[in-house]
Amino acid sequence: MTARTSPDSSRDIPEATVARLPIYLRALTTLSEQGTSTCSSEELAGAAGVNSAKLRKDLSYLGSYGTRGVGYDVEYLRYQIAREIGVTQDWPVVIVGIGNLGQALANYSGFRSRGFRVVALLDADPARRDEVVAGIEVRPFDHLEQIVTDHDVAIGVIATPAVAAQDVADRMVACGVTSILNFAPIVLAVPAQVDVRKVDLSIELQILAYHEQRKAATA
């Protein structure tokens, strides 16, 4: 993901701030579900797990949405952040690789509630074809180009083994996908205009193992 510019402003939003906006959106959604109508920057920062000064700085890039002595209108700020990061519209998504991870992603209910609609599940394995996962029929990978065209897909998810991931990315890019969420344990080579976010669960576990080792050494 790259730093971006608000549709209503020529001011760039730093990469680190962009990465935190979904966290603020999630915190605001939780506060809304709990019946909270207004919150202070300290309350929102606590719910998001950041310090209040950083939160206020991040939100300043979006505009002035707080009221001194009152705080933030939860629903209004929630909408403004959702609009800024583009999830007030419906984003069609295609998932390639329907193994255990791909199936888990297809069944994740959070996609729909956060503005993403899985329009196709693709797999190169003929044995997977005609399976139905989360109410969606698994189709051959060769259908990728037609699906991207039919549904105007800009976001693709790669949940294949590492050996296949680069070829999948190449095909995605060639047919017009401009953002890729990559779960395969490999660094993808893509053109500069294509955004890639990499999720490597093993690396996250190794980071936790490092911290556990340090805690054990100081115990």
C-alpha positions in Angstrom: 0.0 0.0 0.0 1.3 3.5 -0.7 0.7 6.8 0.9 -2.4 8.3 -0.8 -4.2 11.5 -1.3 -7.7 12.2 -0.1 -10.3 12.7 -2.8 -11.1 16.0 -1.2 -7.6 17.2 -0.5 -4.2 17.5 -2.3 -2.4 16.6 1.0 -0.6 13.3 1.1 -1.4 10.9 4.0 1.7 9.2 5.3 2.0 5.5 4.9 2.0 4.8 8.6 -1.2 6.8 9.1 -2.9 4.9 6.2 -2.0 1.7 8.0 -3.6 2.9 11.2 -6.9 4.2 9.7 -8.5 0.7 9.5 -7.6 0.2 13.1 -9.4 3.4 14.0 -12.4 2.3 11.9 -12.6 -1.0 13.7 -12.4 0.7 17.1 -15.2 3.1 16.1 -17.3 0.3 14.9 -16.9 -1.5 18.2 -17.8 1.7 20.1 -20.8 2.2 17.9 -22.0 -1.3 18.5 -21.7 -0.7 22.2 -24.0 2.3 21.9 -21.4 5.0 22.3 -22.3 8.2 20.4 -19.4 10.4 21.2 -15.9 9.7 22.5 -12.8 11.6 23.4 -9.4 11.2 21.6 -8.2 9.4 24.7 -11.1 7.0 24.6 -10.7 6.3 20.9 -6.9 6.0 21.2 -7.3 3.5 24.0 -9.8 1.4 22.0 -7.3 1.5 19.1 -4.2 0.7 21.1 -2.3 3.9 20.2 -1.5 7.1 22.1 -3.9 10.0 21.9 -1.3 12.4 20.4 -0.6 10.0 17.5 -4.3 9.5 16.9 -5.0 13.3 16.8 -2.1 13.7 14.4 -3.4 10.9 12.1 -6.9 12.3 12.1 -5.6 15.8 11.3 -4.7 14.5 7.8 -8.4 13.8 7.2 -9.7 17.1 8.4 -11.1 18.5 11.7 -13.8 16.2 12.9 -13.5 16.7 16.7 -15.2 19.3 18.9 -13.3 20.7 21.8 -14.9 19.7 25.1 -17.2 17.1 23.4 -14.9 14.8 21.4 -15.7 12.9 18.2 -19.1 12.0 16.9 -18.6 8.2 16.5 -20.8 7.6 13.6 -19.7 10.6 11.6 -16.0 9.9 12.2 -16.6 6.3 11.3 -18.1 7.3 8.0 -15.4 9.8 7.2 -12.6 7.2 7.8 -14.5 4.6 5.8 -14.9 7.0 3.0 -11.2 8.0 3.1 -10.0 4.4 2.8 -12.6 3.5 0.2 -14.8 1.0 2.0 -18.1 2.9 1.7 -18.3 1.2 -1.8 -18.5 -2.4 -2.6 -15.1 -3.9 -3.8 -15.2 -7.1 -5.8 -12.4 -9.5 -4.8 -11.2 -12.7 -6.4 -9.4 -15.4 -4.3 -6.9 -17.7 -6.1 -5.9 -20.9 -4.3 -8.7 -22.8 -2.5 -6.7 -25.0 -0.1 -7.3 -24.8 3.7 -6.2 -21.1 3.8 -8.2 -20.1 0.8 -11.3 -21.8 2.1 -10.9 -20.0 5.5 -10.6 -16.7 3.7 -13.7 -17.5 1.6 -15.7 -18.2 4.7 -14.6 -15.1 6.5 -17.7 -13.0 7.2 -15.7 -9.9 7.9 -15.1 -9.2 4.2 -18.7 -8.4 3.5 -19.2 -6.2 6.5 -16.1 -4.2 5.7 -16.9 -3.4 2.1 -15.5 -6.4 0.2 -17.4 -8.9 -1.9 -15.8 -12.2 -3.0 -17.0 -12.7 -6.5 -15.0 -15.7 -7.5 -12.9 -18.6 -6.1 -10.3 -20.0 -8.5 -8.0 -23.0 -8.3 -5.7 -24.7 -10.9 -6.4 -28.2 -9.4 -9.1 -29.9 -11.5 -10.2 -31.9 -8.4 -11.3 -28.6 -6.8 -13.6 -27.6 -9.6 -17.4 -27.6 -9.0 -16.7 -27.6 -5.2 -18.8 -25.0 -3.4 -17.2 -22.9 -0.7 -19.1 -20.3 1.3 -21.9 -20.5 -1.3 -19.5 -19.8 -4.2 -18.5 -22.4 -6.9 -14.8 -23.0 -7.3 -13.8 -22.2 -10.9 -10.7 -23.0 -13.0 -7.9 -20.5 -12.7 -8.1 -20.0 -16.5 -11.3 -18.1 -15.9 -9.4 -15.3 -14.2 -9.3 -12.9 -17.1 -13.0 -13.2 -17.8 -14.0 -12.8 -14.2 -11.8 -9.7 -13.8 -13.5 -8.2 -16.8 -17.0 -9.2 -15.9 -16.8 -8.0 -12.3 -14.3 -5.1 -12.8 -12.0 -6.7 -10.2 -9.2 -4.5 -8.9 -8.2 -6.6 -5.8 -6.9 -10.1 -5.9 -6.0 -12.5 -3.1 -3.3 -15.1 -3.5 -3.5 -18.1 -1.2 -1.5 -20.5 -3.3 1.8 -22.4 -2.5 4.8 -20.2 -3.0 5.9 -21.9 -6.2 2.7 -20.8 -8.0 2.3 -17.3 -6.5 4.4 -15.3 -8.9 2.7 -16.8 -12.0 -0.7 -16.0 -10.4 0.4 -12.4 -9.7 1.7 -12.0 -13.3 -1.7 -13.2 -14.6 -3.6 -10.9 -12.2 -1.5 -7.9 -13.3 -1.8 -8.7 -17.0 -5.6 -8.7 -16.8 -6.0 -5.5 -14.8 -5.7 -6.3 -11.1 -3.9 -3.4 -9.4 -3.9 -4.5 -5.8 -2.9 -7.9 -4.4 -3.1 -9.4 -0.9 -0.4 -12.1 -0.8 -0.5 -15.0 1.7 2.1 -17.0 -0.1 5.6 -17.1 1.6 7.3 -15.3 -1.3 8.1 -11.7 -2.3 6.3 -10.9 -5.5 7.8 -8.9 -8.3 5.1 -6.5 -9.7 5.0 -3.2 -11.6 5.3 0.0 -9.6 1.7 0.8 -10.0 0.5 -2.4 -8.4 0.1 -2.4 -4.6 1.0 -5.6 -2.7 0.3 -6.4 0.9 2.0 -9.5 2.3 0.7 -11.5 5.1 3.1 -14.1 6.4 1.8 -16.0 9.4 5.1 -17.8 10.0 7.0 -14.5 10.3 4.4 -13.2 12.8 4.8 -16.4 14.9 8.6 -16.1 14.8 8.4 -12.5 16.1 6.2 -13.7 19.0 8.8 -16.5 19.6 11.5 -13.9 19.8 9.6 -12.0 22.5 8.8 -15.1 24.4 12.5 -16.0 24.4 13.4 -12.6 25.7 10.8 -12.8 28.5 12.1 -16.3 29.5 15.7 -14.9 29.6 14.8 -12.1 32.0 12.4 -14.1 34.2 
